[in-house]
Amino acid sequence: MLVLLTHDLFFGSKVSGTAQALGLPVASAGSLDRLREVLTETRITAVLLDLAAGIAPADVAALVPTGSGVTRLGFGAHVDTAALQAARDAGFELVIPACARPASPMENACCSPSWGSPPRSCAPSMRKAT
């Protein structure tokens, strides 16, 4: 199960729809208290934190530590370098900068320079030089 930490209904809907299409169950959690509840109720495989949700990545990492078997993903605006760095500093396994006008949340993963060439919808600052 994927746990999504966000207050953004549109982003949550896109992620939930994509995950469900892939056969992955999703639970929404808008707070650390709800994340604690979900952790006691079911086995989760990943936590996706919207870095604009006002929840500190370090607090999520304290509940879901490295080595727990749960992948921690941080997703945030490519211009919010402090939030992206906070997720990296907290030990998140994957930190994904949001692209300018992506076709889907999953497309954002392609914007990470380590994942190869990003799609044309990515912000120019996220593209590799060719």
C-alpha positions in Angstrom: 0.0 0.0 0.0 1.1 3.5 -0.8 0.4 6.3 1.7 0.0 9.7 0.2 0.6 12.7 2.5 -0.9 15.8 0.8 -3.5 18.5 1.2 -3.8 19.0 -2.5 -6.9 17.3 -3.8 -5.9 17.5 -7.5 -2.5 16.0 -6.9 -4.0 13.4 -4.6 -6.6 12.5 -7.2 -3.9 12.1 -9.9 -1.6 10.0 -7.8 -4.5 7.8 -6.5 -5.9 7.3 -10.0 -2.5 6.3 -11.4 -1.8 4.0 -8.5 -5.2 2.3 -8.8 -4.7 1.9 -12.5 -1.5 0.0 -11.7 -3.3 -2.1 -9.1 -1.6 -0.4 -6.1 -3.9 0.4 -3.1 -3.6 4.0 -1.8 -4.4 5.5 1.6 -4.5 9.3 2.0 -3.1 10.8 5.1 -3.1 14.6 5.6 -1.2 14.5 8.9 1.4 12.7 10.9 -1.3 11.4 13.2 -3.1 9.8 10.3 0.2 8.3 9.0 0.7 6.8 12.5 -2.8 5.2 12.3 -2.2 3.8 8.8 1.1 2.4 9.9 -0.6 0.4 12.8 -3.5 -0.7 10.6 -1.8 -2.1 7.5 1.6 -3.0 5.9 2.7 -0.2 3.6 5.4 -0.3 0.9 5.8 3.4 0.2 5.1 6.9 1.6 4.8 9.8 -0.9 5.1 13.2 0.8 3.9 16.3 -1.0 6.6 18.7 0.2 4.1 21.5 0.1 1.9 19.8 2.6 3.5 21.5 5.6 4.8 18.2 7.0 8.5 18.1 7.7 10.3 15.2 5.9 12.3 14.6 9.1 9.1 13.9 11.0 8.0 11.4 8.3 11.5 9.8 8.5 11.2 9.5 12.3 8.0 7.4 11.8 9.2 5.5 8.8 13.0 5.1 9.4 15.6 3.9 6.9 15.7 0.1 6.8 12.0 -0.2 7.6 11.3 -1.7 4.2 9.2 1.3 3.3 10.3 3.5 0.4 10.0 7.2 1.2 9.4 9.6 -1.7 9.3 13.4 -1.6 7.6 15.4 -4.3 7.9 19.1 -4.5 8.2 22.2 -6.7 11.5 22.3 -8.6 12.0 25.9 -7.4 11.6 24.9 -3.7 15.2 23.7 -3.4 15.1 23.9 0.4 12.2 21.5 0.6 13.8 19.1 -1.8 17.0 19.2 0.1 15.2 18.7 3.4 13.8 15.4 2.0 17.2 14.3 0.8 18.7 15.2 4.2 16.0 13.2 6.0 17.1 10.1 4.0 14.2 9.9 1.5 15.1 7.2 -1.1 13.7 9.3 -3.9 13.1 13.1 -4.2 11.2 14.1 -7.3 11.0 17.8 -8.5 7.7 18.7 -10.0 7.9 19.8 -13.6 6.2 22.6 -15.3 2.8 21.4 -16.5 3.4 17.6 -16.5 1.0 15.3 -18.2 0.8 13.1 -15.1 2.4 12.8 -11.6 4.3 9.7 -12.9 5.8 11.8 -15.7 7.4 13.9 -13.0 9.7 11.0 -12.1 11.3 11.4 -15.5 12.4 14.9 -14.7 15.0 13.7 -12.3 18.3 14.1 -14.2 19.4 10.7 -12.9 16.5 9.0 -14.7 17.6 10.0 -18.2 16.1 12.5 -20.5 13.1 14.3 -19.1 9.9 14.8 -21.2 9.5 18.1 -23.1 7.0 19.3 -20.4 9.7 19.5 -17.8 11.0 22.9 -16.8 14.0 23.9 -18.8 16.2 23.9 -15.7 15.5 20.2 -15.2 16.5 19.1 -18.7 19.9 17.7 -19.5 22.0 19.6 -22.0 22.1 17.7 -25.3 
